Amino acid sequence: MTLFTPEDLLRYLYKESSPELTAAIQVALAENWTLREQMEELQTSVNQLDIERQVVSPRREVVLRVLQYARDTAIETTSLG
């Protein structure tokens, strides 16, 4: 039985592992329920982190309003000074 480090499993999840490592992990996952459980827990953790890191962009309309306000106030400041 081959032991895999958490780094090996992360590389596998992110599809960054070598073809040899990928094949070895796939065989181990098919045969070892404990490893499957570890992989599922790791996948859940990775998914949760990905959700927390998602960036929400403002609507285009809001961005355009802010830019217009900046232009308007820059013109007023320039004409006053």
C-alpha positions in Angstrom: 0.0 0.0 0.0 1.4 3.4 -1.1 1.1 6.3 1.3 0.3 9.7 -0.2 1.2 13.0 1.3 -1.5 15.7 1.6 0.6 17.6 -1.1 0.2 14.6 -3.4 -3.5 14.6 -3.0 -3.8 18.3 -3.6 -1.7 18.0 -6.7 -4.1 15.3 -7.8 -7.2 17.4 -7.1 -5.8 20.4 -9.0 -4.7 18.1 -11.8 -1.1 19.1 -11.3 0.3 15.6 -10.5 2.5 13.6 -12.8 0.8 10.9 -14.9 2.5 8.3 -12.8 1.2 9.8 -9.5 -2.3 10.3 -11.0 -2.5 6.7 -12.0 -1.2 5.5 -8.6 -3.8 7.7 -6.7 -6.6 6.5 -8.9 -5.7 2.8 -8.3 -5.4 3.5 -4.5 -8.8 5.4 -4.5 -10.5 2.4 -6.1 -9.0 0.0 -3.5 -8.8 2.0 -0.3 -12.0 3.4 1.3 -10.0 5.3 3.9 -8.2 7.2 1.2 -11.5 7.9 -0.6 -12.8 9.4 2.6 -9.7 11.6 3.0 -10.0 12.7 -0.6 -13.6 13.6 -0.1 -12.8 15.7 3.0 -10.0 17.4 1.2 -12.2 18.1 -1.8 -14.9 19.6 0.5 -12.3 21.8 2.1 -10.9 23.0 -1.2 -14.4 23.7 -2.5 -15.2 25.7 0.6 -12.0 27.8 0.2 -12.8 28.4 -3.4 -16.3 29.6 -2.5 -14.8 32.0 0.2 -12.3 33.4 -2.3 -14.8 34.3 -5.0 -14.8 37.9 -5.8 -18.1 39.6 -6.4 -17.9 42.4 -9.0 -20.0 45.5 -8.9 -22.6 46.0 -11.6 -21.3 47.8 -14.7 -23.8 50.6 -14.0 -22.3 51.3 -10.6 -18.8 51.4 -12.0 -19.9 53.9 -14.7 -21.6 56.1 -12.1 -18.4 56.2 -10.0 -16.3 57.1 -13.0 -18.7 59.8 -14.1 -18.7 61.3 -10.6 -14.9 61.2 -10.6 -14.8 63.0 -13.9 -17.4 65.6 -12.8 -15.6 66.4 -9.5 -12.2 66.5 -11.3 -13.5 69.1 -13.7 -15.0 71.2 -10.8 -11.8 71.0 -8.9 -9.7 72.0 -11.9 -12.0 75.0 -12.7 -12.1 76.2 -9.1 -8.3 76.1 -8.7 
